[in-house]
Amino acid sequence: MNITVIGAQWGDEGKGKIVDYLAKDADLIVRFSGGANAGHTIVHGNVTYKLHLIPSGILYPGKKVILGTGMVIDPEALFTELKTLEEQGVPWEGRVFVSGRAHIVLPSYKKKDIEIDKKRKRPIGTTGRGIGVTYSKKSMRDGLRLVDLFNPDKMSLMEEADRKFLEGFLVRLKPMLVDVTAYIQHNRPSRMLLEGAQGVLLDLDLGTYPYVSSGYSAAAGAALGAGIGPRTIDGILGVFKAYSTRVGNGPFPTEFIQERDGKLEHLIREIGHEYGVTTGRPRRCGYLDLVALKYACFSNGIDGLVLTHLDVYDTMTSLNACVAYSIDGEETTDFPMGLPELERAQPVLKEFVGWHEPITQVAHFDNLPQAAKDYIAFIEDYTGTKITIVSVGSDRNQTILRREPWTKY
């Protein structure tokens, strides 16, 4: 039984918590894409863990995790993160593996990443982690893979500064290297969890190009990143927030506007702690975009949705969601291909009654306020996809399970 977890918006949906929640029953957790630009926050009681490269399942004792083929690995960031985990009481040696086919982020790539974005007429808003440059090198067949570090001929072609930088990591990296496909084939995990990064709307092909990530964040990338066939994936879960957020530049049709929405953006940002885990940048906030969510569900074959941050609306007497776009006076419920159309799109909003009571201690779906259940029911009906998990707080225990996830859909 293999489950894929992806972000169904522009990233930052709470995938880390959900992967952590599901990982307790998984035999193997594989992160299939992205790099140190990702940020997954996990809260266990009074301890907060911030992960960037390491799959979220590492927090369970004995669980093994793999940084997959579709990832780009910054060795310095990797071992800094592992050191932090160790300091927080999480032993990792013998449990963290890296695909030998994954590509390496070199220090010079980070500088190039920032310089390239500055020269763009319309900057994308890169995190400056060298991710885009690394994926570009990979596509041009000029990249460096983890397995290449142990090929003297390949290393001899490198610039001296890069070679010296990498030599400091060889001894530590070698025992972590793994052929993901062979590992899975030989070990045959009965339950494997495939963890994505960013979100569908930032996918290189499906997202709001060119304001996207350089890797694949759609569900289709899970098979490639884990080195398995697509038919071996049994279920796809899409994580989304009760509202929308976006980091960096790019179209955002439902973004809060002060003239229309007053201080709503500031309120949501502060209640939801909407600041980037990796960069600390304040996230742009807006209404839940059901047009985009329906597009994410269909284009990824999402079997079940995971709703997070529902508790952020606890203090509000009413809330809104976008049910269509108005573009040049015409309404549509299809997510536009073109950037100009997305930038001109105005949200057509539907108002919902709020529940105006705390739900962070609710453990069963039936005990949620009726207004919250009505909001959920509308989302399900609009997207044609069931919401199988509801998160009502940041802690692992603040999770309402509506369907056993480890069953075939």
C-alpha positions, 0 to 999 in steps of 0.5 A: 500500500503506497500513498502520495501526499502533495500540496493542493495549493501554492505550498505551505499547506501543512504537508509536514504535519500530515506526513508526520501523522501518517508516518506512524503506520508507514514502513518507509517514507520517501521525499520525492522532489524539491530541495532546501527551499521547502519548509515543513513544520511539525509540532509535538507538544512543546517541541517544534521541528522545522524540516527542509530536506529530511522527510517528516517521518524521521521523528518516529523512532526506527522509521527509515526515510529516503531523500529521493531521486527527484530532489536536489541536495545541498550537502551543507544544508543537509548535515546542518539539519541533521545536526539540529535534529540530533540536538533535539533528541532525534537520532538519525544515523542508519535511518536517513538515506539519499538517492544516488541519482539525486542532484547536488546543489553547489555553493556557486549555484545559490549566488547564480540563482539570486543573480538570475532572478535580479536580471529578470524583467519580472522576478520570480521571487526565488528563495536563493537556495540554488534550486532552480540552477541545479534543476537547470543543470540537470536538464542540460545534462551538466548536473552533478549527482550524488553517485558522481562524487565517487567517480574520480573522472567526474570529480576531476572535471570540477572546479577546485573550489567545488571539489574541495567543498564536496570532499568535506562531505564524502565520508559522511555521505557514502554510507547514506547513498542508496539506489532507491529503486533497488532498495524498494524492490528488495525490501518490499515495504508494505506501507510506503509514504511518498512526500511531496514539496511545494504545491500543485500550483507551483509545479513546473508544468501544471502551475502558474508558469513561470512563477513556479518551482523548478521541480515537479510537485504534482502527484505524477512526480512521486513515481519518478522521484521514488523510482517506482511505476505509477501503478504502484501508487494506491492513493493520492492525498491533496493537502489544502488550507481553509484559506489560500496563501502564496510566497513570492511573486506571481498571480494570486486571484483570491489575494486579500485587498485592503480596499475590499477586505480591510485588515483580513490579510493581517488577521489571517497571517497572524492567527495562522502564523503565515511566515515562511519556514525557510525564508521567514517572509510573510506569506500573501494571504487570500480566500480559499480558491475553489476554482484552483482546488478543483483544478488541482484535484482533477489534474492530479487524480486526488483521491482524498483531500486533507483540510488544515488550518480550519481553526484559524476561522474560529473567531469569525462570524462569517467567511468567504470562498471563491467559487468562480473567476470574473475575467473581463466581465465573464465568469468561469470555473475553469483555471486559466492557462494564461498568466494575463487571464489569471492576473485579471481574474477577480474572485466571485465570492460565496459567503458562509456562516462562521462557527465563532467557537474554538474547535482545536479540542474537537476529536471527532467530525460529528462534534464540529460545529454545524457551520464548519461541517457545512463549509466542508460539505460545500468544498467536497461538493464543489471539487467532487473530492471527499475531505478525509482528514481535518486538522484543527491545530498544529499538534499531531493530536489535533487531527480528525480522521474521517477515513482510514488512509491506508486503504485503497481508494 
